[in-house]
Amino acid sequence: MTQDELARAIRVTRQTINSLESGKYNASLQLAHQLAQYFDVAIEELFYFEEE
C-alpha cells in the first residue's frame, strides 16, 4: 500500500502519512483511531507511547 492510497482511504494528505512514518508528527487521538479502525487493530499496535 502506498502512502497516497492510505491517505485517500482515511481522508488525510499523503504528507500527513509521511510525517507520521518519519516521526515528525504525532497523530491526534482521532487520527490514531481512524488508522486503527482501518487496519482493524488496537491503537497500541500502531503507536508506541513513551512516558516522560
KADA-V889679 format. One record per residue. RES is the residue in one small letter. PHI is phi in radians with two decimals (999 if undefined). Layout:
# KADA-V889679
res | phi
RES | PHI
RES | PHI
This chain:
# KADA-V889679
res | phi
m | 999
t | -1.55
q | -1.04
d | -1.13
e | -1.10
l | -1.13
a | -1.01
r | -1.13
a | -1.13
i | -1.89
r | 1.11
v | -2.27
t | -1.50
r | -1.07
q | -1.10
t | -1.11
i | -1.10
n | -1.05
s | -1.15
l | -1.12
e | -1.13
s | -1.54
g | 1.41
k | -1.46
y | -2.50
n | -1.71
a | -1.16
s | -1.21
l | -1.05
q | -1.09
l | -1.16
a | -1.03
h | -1.14
q | -1.05
l | -1.11
a | -1.08
q | -1.13
y | -1.04
f | -1.55
d | 0.99
v | -2.39
a | -1.33
i | -0.95
e | -1.11
e | -1.36
l | -1.70
f | -2.22
y | -1.86
f | -1.83
e | -1.61
e | -1.43
e | -1.60
